[in-house]
Amino acid sequence: MKATADGWAGGTFSNPVIPGFHPDPSICRVGEDYYLVCSSFEYFPGVPVFHSKDLVHWEQIGNVMERPAQLRLPDTAPSSGGVYAPTLRHHDGRFWLITTDVSHDGNVLFSAADPAGPWSDPVRLPGVKGIDPDLAWDEDGRCWVTTAGISQIAIDTATGQTIGAPRRLWSGTPGAKAPEAPHLYRIGDHWYLLIAEGGTERGHGISIARGPAPYGPFEPCPDNPVLSHRSTDEEIQNTGHGDLVQAPDGSWWLVFLGVRPGGGSPGWHVLGRETFLAPVTWTDGGWPVIGAATPAMAAPPWPPRPVPAPPARDDFDAARLHPHWLSVRSRPEGYFSTTERPGWLTLRARGASLDDQAVTFAGRRQQDRSCRARTLIDPGVGRGGLAVRLDERHHYAVEAAGAGTVRVVARIGPLRQTLGERRVPAGPVTLRIDISAPTETWDPRQGPDVLRLGVEGPDGELEVLAELDGRYLSTEVAGGFTGRVIGMYAAEGTVRFDWFALDAGDKG
């Protein structure tokens, strides 16, 4: 429900605009083009970059941190560590991105002439403390970095050196926890400081203040929070961590994160925090008013500019993996190849299972509540498979071994168990995982979805080896900040995959 060939379908578009594990969005506009980035946490490459012409249809054009010199996550980096909350800005004809690598380098600054890349090596900012760094330039060209807390310091963008001493700014509603995700804007006669507060769970929200200078003093908006779905029955929850952008027609918009819980009580979100869009108007007194944020939204007042959907199937014919492919912490040379056997993805094992932080894994974010993942694997004399991963302690996998066996393995917290096993002929075999979300909730104990794992036969039918409740692969059970990633892994020896397909079962 995003667009047709000649206009918006029914005059509406669907939220989220970037579904599935795309949290902490930051946006900037250059002419008629919009660019957006998100957090990537323990995954490599880091910080996906998206492009849009209409704020609704987004295409991933690259990643900021795609070289080992740009992102050096050790195998010991915990899940939900890594890269937090980037800010993307355009200044003096160049794109700038600042973010925090909480597991290695601290705050780092990158720049590029083209947002699709290549991006520079990082400029490290040892004098900038705190996560969620923001970038803003004042009229004198001084660059201000504002971080969670909320504190601020000026920097030299060429050297990374700080200028002066840090100062504390307005830190949101008194008593609200976790003032974070600051963004600073010069709009009209005021400097506006937009922040998230309340924590990134159900109490999440956005508040704003304004002042005469980038360092304040700041007065809070009398109607804070300007966005929050706390204590409501809205389908979209955990709304917060937003960034403002002005369209060429003068209208204002907010991109922000939210989640879509499923199942009964207390509700489980499995896709991670996603990127949503809402309109913004301004009161006569100069304060922003965030419009309703719902799954179906009134279309913007301009024609849609659809983009091609990523192909559901990858036959691994290209020399490099598409930018939407993720690996865990790193992608060491020699362990991933699409050229060693042309038309196949070759994976070499580092860790012995998905429990290991050094696992060789290539996956894609789950973006639909219901979907089907399939792959044709040739395990050779090795062992590997198809998995739905949340972290090392929460994942389901259907695994093939060269001995001619397929089994389903589930890891839930401290528990690891083989749930189903069968013999198969030696050689390639099609592994499959079907994920089905219920169409309605009738039981308060009902989970958000059901996962069926098994082998696909020549007739296309799934032989189910295990059927599992999806709540155990949710943030509410596992904790952390990420969402599900579905993909292939090697756990022993060398394993090859002819193709991978991820088909949506719905668009909800």
N, C-alpha and C positions, 0 to 999 in steps of 0.2 A: 504493500500500500504506500509506495513512495512516489512513483511517477509512471505515466504512460508515455507513448511516443509524442503525444500532443499536449500534455499538461499533467498537473497533479491528479492522481487517482482520487476521485471524490472530493477534491479540494483539501486533502489531508496528507500528512506523512506519518510514518511510524517511528516512535521512540522505543528503544534507543537508536540513535543514528549510527553508532558504531557498537554493535552488540558483542558481548562476551569479553571478559578479562581485558578491558581497555580502561584502566582507572586513571584518575588524576589528570584529566585533559587540560592542556594549555594550547591556546590558539593565537594566531596573528593573521592579519590580512595584508596583502600587498597588491594594490590595484583591485582586480576582480577575482583574485585567487586567495583562497583560505588554506592555511597550513595548520596542522594539529599534531601534537605528540602526546604520548601516554607513558606511564611507568611500566617497567618490565621486570623489576625485582631480580630473581636469581637466573633469569633466562638470558641466553645469548643468541643472536645479537641483541643489543640493548636500545631501547627508546625507539619504537616504531614511529615513522613519519607518514602522515596522511595528507592528501590534497583534495580540495573540493572547489567547485564553482558556485554551489548553491547552499552550502551549510548542511545539507541533508545527505547527499550522496558523496561518499568518501572512498578514496582508493589509496591503498598503501603504496608509497613510492620508494621506500627505503627504510633504513635504520640509521640512527646517528652513530651508534657504537658498534661497528661491524668488524673492526680489526682488533687483534689481541692487544695492541698497544693502547687502544682506547678503553678497553674493558678487561680488567684482569681479576676475575672472580676466582679465588682459590677453591679447591674442592671442599674445603672446610667451611665455606660460606653457607650459612643456614638458609633453608627455604624461607621465603618472605624477607630475606636480606637483599643485598645487591642494590639495584638502582631505584631510587625513590623520586617521585614527584618532580619532573622537569618543568622548566618554564622556557617557552619559545618566544623570541621577539625578533623584529626586523629593525635595524638601525644603521644609518649611513650606508645604505645599499648592501648590507650584509645580514645574514641570519645568525642569530646568537642563541645558544642553548646552555642553560645552567641546570645542574642536577646534583644529587648526592649519591655517591656509591658508599653506602653505609658499611660495606664489608671489606673495603680496601683503601680507596683513595680519598674519601671524604668529599667535599664539594669541589666540583670540576666545571670548567667552562669550555665550550666548543664553539666554533664558528664555521660558516660555509657560504660560498657564493650562491650555491644551488641547494635548496633543502633536500633534494633527492640524493645529495652527496657528490663527491666525498666530503666528509666533515674533517676538521682539523684533529690533530692529536690533542689531548686534554691539557688545558692550562690549570694547574692545581691551585687551590685557594685555601692554604692552610690557616689563614687568619679569619676565615669565615666559618663560624660555628653554627650548628643547628641544621635541621633538614628543611626541605621544601623551599629552596632558595628562589627568589624572584629577581628579575632584572628591570630597572627603569633608569632612563637618562633624563636629567633635568635640562633647563634651558642653557646652562653653561657647559653642557656636554659631560658632566660628572655622572658616573654610573653608580647607582645605589643597589645594593643587594639586601633584601629583607628576608628574614628566615622565621621559621616557626618559633613561637615564643611569646611576643613577636619582637625581634630586634633587627637592627639595621646598621650597615657600615658601607662606606664607599670603597670601590676597588679600582685598580688600574687593569683594564681588560687585557693589555698586552703582556703584563708580567704576572698578574694574579696577586700582586701586593695590595694589602689593605691601606686605606688612607684615613687617618684619624682613629678615634676610638669608637667601639660599638655603642649604640644608644638603644634604650628600650622605648617602644612605641605603645600605642593602644593595643591591648591584648584581648579585646572582645568583651562579651557580657560577663559581669562579675559573677563568679561561681561556676561558669561554664568551663568544662575541662578541654584540654588539647586545642588551644588557639594555634592554628597552623594554616598552611597553604596560602600565605599572603600574596596578593597581587596589587601593585601600585599603578595608578593611572592619572595622567593629567587630563581632565575633562572640564572644559570651560575655565572658570576661574578657580577651580578647586583641584587639589590632589585627593583622590579617593583611595582608601585602603580597604580592599575586600579580603576577608579571611573566612576560613572554615572553623567551626568550633563544635564541641559536644562529642568528639570522637567519631570515628568513621563507621560506627555501628548505627543502631536505630535512632540514637539521639543526634545524629549528624545534622548540621545546618550551616547556613552562610549568613554572615553579618557584615556590615560596612560602616565605615566612618570617613570623615573628610577633614581636610585642613588646608592651610594656606601654602604649605611647602611639603616636599617629599618626606620630611622628618617631623611634620606636624606643627603645632599640637593638633590632635584629632578629636573631633566631636562625633559621637555615635549617632547613627540614624535612629530616630525615635520609634521606628517600626521594626527594629531588629527582633528576630532574625528575618532577613528578607526572603529566605527560602528554608523551609524545613518540612518534612513529612512525619516528624515524630508524633506518636500517639494518634495516628490516623489509620484509616483502612485503605489508603491509596495503594494501588498495585505496585507503584515504584516507591521504594523505601531507601533509607540511608542517604538521602540526597544532601550533597555538599561538595566541597572542593571544586569550585567553579572558576571560570575565567570569562571576562567580558570581551566582546568584539563588536565593532560598528560596521555595518554593511555599507556599500557604496551609496545606497539611497538614504542614508542617515539613520536608519533604524538600528536598534541595539539588540544583541542576543547574548545568551549565556550558555556556555557548554559546562557541564557538571557531571559528577559521577552519581550513580545510584545503583540499586540492586533490585532484582525481581524475585522475591522469595516465592517458593512453591510448597505444596503439600499442606499438612495440617499445622498444628501448633508445636513450636513457636514459629514455624516457617524456616525453610532452608534455601539459601541461594547457592547455586552450583556453578554458574557461569562467571562468577567473579563480579567485580564492580565494573559497570559499563558506562559508556559515554552517552549522555542525553543532551537535548537541546530545548531551550525555552526562550520566548520573546521577553524583551525588557522595555518598559516605558519609564518615563521620568515624571515625577510630580512637579508642580509649579515651584515647590520649595527646593528642587534640585536633588531629589533622592530617587534611586532606582526602585522600580516595582517589578518583581519577577512574575511573569504570567504562569498560569496553571501548567504543571508538568505532568502529562498523561500519556498513555501508550499511543493514542491517536491525537494528532495535533493539527491545527489549522495551518495550511501551507503558507510559506512566505509569499510576499507579493511580487514574485518574479518567476520566470519560467524555470522548470526543473532542468538540471544538467546531469542526467544519469551517467554513471560510469560502468564499464564492463565488470561483471561479477567475476571474482577469481574462479577459475575452473574447479569443479568439484573433484576432478581426477587429475593426479600428477603422474605422468609416465616416466619422469626423471630423464627426459631427453636433453635438458639444458645442462651446460657445463657447471652451473652453480644452482643451488637451491633458491627458490623464490624468497623474497624478503619476509614473507609471513611464516616461514618455517623457523621453529625455535629448538634450541638445544639447552641442556641443563648446565649452567655455569660457563661452559666453554665448548668450542668445537675444534679440538686439536687436529692438526694436519695429520693425515694418515689413518684417521678413524672414521671419516665420512668421505664418500666419493660417489659421483654420478658418472665418472669416466672410466673407472677401473673395469667394469663390465658395462659397456654403453647401454643406456636405456634401463639401467637398474641402479638403485641406491644401495651401495655397499656400506655396511656398518661393521666395525671391529670392536669387540667388547673391551671395556676398561674395568667396569664394576661387574660383579657376579649377579646382580639383580637390580630391580628398580629401587630396592632399599638403599643402595649405595649412592653416595653423593657424586661419585665419578661415573655414573652410568652413561653409556653412549645412547643418546635418544634424539629423535627428530620428530617434532609434533606440531600440530596446529591448534589454536585456541578453539574450544567448543563455543559456537556462537548461536546455536539454536537449541531450544529446550528439548526437542525431539530430533534425533539424527541417526545416521547409520554410517559407521566407519568400516572399511574393508581394505584388505591388502593381500597381495599374492606374495608369499614368502618362500624363499628357498633357503632352508637353514643349513644346507650342506652337512658338515659334521659338527656344526655349532648349535647355538640355542638363542632364540630371540622371539619377539612377538609383537602384538598389538596391545596398547594399553591406554587406559584413561588415568591420567596422573593429576593429583593435587599436590602431593609432596612425597618425600621418602616414606612416610608412615601411613599414607592414605592413597591407595591406587588399586585398580583391578586390571588384570591382564589375561589374555589368552596367548599361550606360548607354545611354540613348536620346537622340537629338538630333532637333531639329525638321526636319532635312533628310531624315528617314525612314530612319535607320540605327540599329542596335543593335550594341554592341560590348562585349566583356569586357576589362577592364583589370586587371592585377595589379601591385601594388607590393610588392617584397620588398627591404628595405634600400635600397641605391643603385640597384636595377634596377626599371625601369618598362616594361611591355610590353603592347601590345594583342595578345590571344591568339585572338580570334575576332570576326568581324563579319558582319552580313547586312543586307540592305535589308528594310524593312517599310513597309507603307502609312502615309501620313501620318495623324496622329491618335493617340488613346490606344492603348497596347499594354501587355500584362501581362508584367512581368518576374518572374523566379523564380530562387531559389537553393535547391537541395536539399543538405542536409548529412547525410552518412551515416557513422556510426561503425561500425567492424568489430565483429562479434559475438565474435570471438576473435582473439588475437594469435598468428600462426604464424611470423612473420619478424621478427627483431630490428630490421630496418630499416623495418618497417611504420609508417606515420604514424598519428596519432590518429583521423583522419577524412578523408573525401573531399568536396569541394565541387563541385557541378555548377551552372553558371550559364548562363542562356539565356532564351528566350522561351517563354511558354506559349501554345499554340494554342487555337482555339475548342473543340477536343475535350478540353481539359485536359491534353494531353500536353506534356512539356517538350522543346523543341528545344535540345539542349545545344550551346553555343558554345565552352565550355571546361570541362575537368575538372581540378581542382587538388588537390594534397596540402595537407591542413590544418595540417601541422606548422609552416608558415611564418607562420601566424597563431596562434602559441603563445607563452607567456611564455618558454619555454626558448630560443626563437629570437630573439624581439623584445626580451626583457628587460622590466623595468618591473613594475608592481603591478596592472595592470588585467586585464580579460577582454574577450571579444568583445562588441561591440554591433552589432546588425543594424538597418539603417534606410535612410531615404531622404535624398537630398541634391540640391542644386542647384549646378551648376558654371558655368552661363551663363544669364543672363536670368531669366525667371520660369517656374517649373515647377510643375505641379499634380498631386496624387495623390488619386484618388477613394477608395481604401481601402488598407489594409495588413493582411495576415494573417500570423501566425507560429504555425504548428501544430507540435506536438511529434510526432516520429516514434517516441519511446520516452520512458520516465520514468526511464531509467538515468543 
